[in-house]
Amino acid sequence: LSGENIEKILLEKNQVLPGDREFAFARSHVLFDEKNPVYLRKTNFLALVQDEKLAELRTTFDHKLKRLIIKIKEETVLDEILDNEKNLHKVELFFQRHLDLGEKNKPKLVQGKKNENNKDLKHSFSDLPDKVVSIINLNTVYDLEKKINKKIDPSRFRANLLIDECEPWKEFDWIGKNLKIGETILGVFRRTQRCAATNVNPENAIRDVNIPYEIKNHFGHLDLGVYAYVKKTGIISVNDELIIN
């Protein structure tokens, strides 16, 4: 669903960004135990990789109120508080109909429950089983744009952090190194392999360019962006300097 721009946030050690991928819509055939969550591939959930019509939706979510608002072309099509079975059913039914999943394929909204301290997330519905932060170098995206002669919205890559003023593809050299940003320290540990979800234009929900193919064709691999662990708890803000150690 829609991303959210945040000016400042507290990163907790060995955690994802607060609220990041805390919820998911499990497909009707998927058994997911919220009390004992285990990692499942994203194809078990509604996601752009298979459901490009999700990009037609403009969503906002109030974590405190658990209020989900969905708009299509500026028209509000859903506004529900996710605190009871009746409202959850309405939301699930909306996605079932919007995605034309069929009468017997109503998805189920599931949540990565928090620990007893109600702070740390026990489970995040991420591409990896690890609790990580995803980073995109904007100049890498711009370099790919030049190669394919087509505008690419960085939101296709659904990163947690967008970095600028860095040479294209230089982030691959960060593997095994630490990044100091604001009060926190991140440990970069792997490149991000891209999938068909990036083919969907977030503005019109059309698969208008094959991103993995284009990366492979021009650069000889399928990667764009990197993953990092949070190694030190701290606050980060927009325009913080990134220092590589």
N, C-alpha and C positions, 0 to 999 in steps of 0.2 A: 504494500500500500504506500501512500505518500510518505516521503521523508519529512523530517522535521529539522529546521535550522535552530541550533542552540548556540548562544553567545558564550556561555560558561557552564562547566559541569565538573562534578567530582568523579574521578576515576578511582575505583577501589582495586586493590591488589588482587590479581588473578580473577577479575570479573570483567564482564562486558560493560558497555555504557549502560547506566541505569535505564531500564525499560526496553533496551534493544532486543528485539525479537523475543519478547517475553510471552507473546501470544502467537497462536497459529490456528489455521483452520485445517484440521485433519480430514482427509478424504473418508468417505463413508465406510470403506472396508478396513480402515486402519484402526488398530487397537492401541491406544496410548494411555498409559496409567500415570495420571498426574501425581499420584502419591509416590510412585517409584519410576520417575522418568528415565528413559534411555534414549540415546541418540538414534534418530532415524533420518534417512536421506530425505532431501527436500521434496522429492517426487511423491512422498507420502502426504504432502500438504499442498494446499492451494498456493501456487507460486507462478511468477511470470514465465518460468521455463516451459510451462505447459499451458498456462492460462493468461494469454496476452490481454484479454479483456479487462483484467484487473487494472491495467494502466488507464482505463477510461475513468476510474474513480479518483476523486480528490477527497482525501480523508484527513480528519483531525481527531485526535484522541486526548482527552483529559484524564491523566492517570489517577488524580485524586478522586474525581467523580466517577471514573470508569465510563465516561460518556464518549460514544463513538458517533461522529457525524460524517456522513458520506454525501458528496455532491457529484452530479454529472452535468457538465456544462453550466455551472453556477446554480443549478437547481438542487435543493436538498432532497435526497431520495430516502435517507434514513437518518434518524436521530434517536438513539437509544442509550439508556444506562445499563451497563452489563453487570447487573447485580442480582438477577433472578432468572429462573428457567424460562419464563414467558418471554422476556426480552431477548434472551440468548436465542431462543427458537426463532424469533423474528429476524434476527441478524443472520442466523444460519440459513434461513429460508431465502433471504435476500440474495445471498451469494449463490445458492443453489439455482435460483431463477436467472440471475444476471449472467452466470457462466453456462447456462443451459446444460446442467449436469445430469438431468433426468430425474424422474419422480422418486426413484429409490436411492438417490445418491446425495442426500443432504449432508453437507460437511458438519463437523463438530468443532466448536471453538474450544481450544485447550490452552492451558496456561502453564508456564514453567514456574512451579511453586517456589516460594522463598523459604529459606531456612527459618529455624525457630526465632532467630533474632530479627526476622522480617526485613532483613537488609540484603543479604547476599542471595543471589538467584541460584537455585539448585540446578536449573536447566534453562538453556537458551536455544531457540530453534534456528541455529546458525548452520552455515554450510559445513562447518567443522564440529566435531565433538568437543573441541577445546573452547574455553571461554577466551575470546580474542577480540582485538580491535583491528578493523580493516582500514588500510591507508591507501589513498590514491594521490599520485603526483599529477597535478593538473597539466603540467607541461608535457607529460607522457601522453595524455589524452590529446593535447593539441598537436603533438607530433604524428599521432595516428591519423588525426583529421587531415593533415597535409598529405599523407601518403594515399589516402582513399578519396581525397577531395570532397569530403562530406562532413557537415557539422555533426558533432557527437556531444550530446548532453552528458556531462560527467555523472549525473544521477542514474544513468544506465548501470553504473557499477556499484551503486548502493553502498558507498564507503561510509565509515564513521568519521574519518578525518580526511580533509582535502588539504594538500600541501602545495604551495606555489614557490616561485623563486628558486627552483631546483632544476638542474639539467634533466632533460628527458631520459627516462629509464635508469637514472642514477640510483633510484631506490633499491634496485636489485643488489647493489653493492652494500646495502645495510644489513643483509642477512648475517646473523651472528653478532650484530652490534647493538648498542643501546642508544635510544633516542631520549634526550631530555626535553620535555615540553612543559612549560610552566613549572608546576610543583611536582610533576610526575615523571617517572622513567618507564619507557617501554622497551621491551626486548624483541627485536625483529627476528623471526625464525623461519619464514617461508614465503615464497612467491604465491600469488593468487591466480589459479588457473580459471579462465573465464568459460562460461557455458552459454547456452542458447538464450538464457534470460536477458542477456545484454543485447540481443537482436531486436528487442521490443523498444520502439520509440516511446518514451514516457509522455510525450505530448499528444500522440494520436492513437496509441495502442496498436500500431502497425509494425510487423516485423520487416523493417525496411533496409537492413544491412546485416550481413553475417559477420559479427564482430570476431568470434574465434577464428573463422576462416581468414579474415583480413589480417589479424595479428600474425597468424601462422604464415600467411603468404608473404608478408613484408618483413617479418622479423625472425621467422623460423621457430617460433614457440607459441604457446597458447596463453601466456601469462600477462597480466596487467594489474599492478598493485602488489602490496605485501600485507602479511598478517603479523601482528605483534601481541605479546603478552604484556599486561600491566604489571610491572615489577615493583612499583612504589606508588602508594596511594597519594593522590594530590589533585588539585584543581587545575584544569586547563581552560584557556580562553581563546576566542578568535583573535588572530594576529600575534599569538605567542611565538617566540622564536624557537626553532627546532635546532638542537645541538646534537651532533653525532659523536658518540664516544666509542 
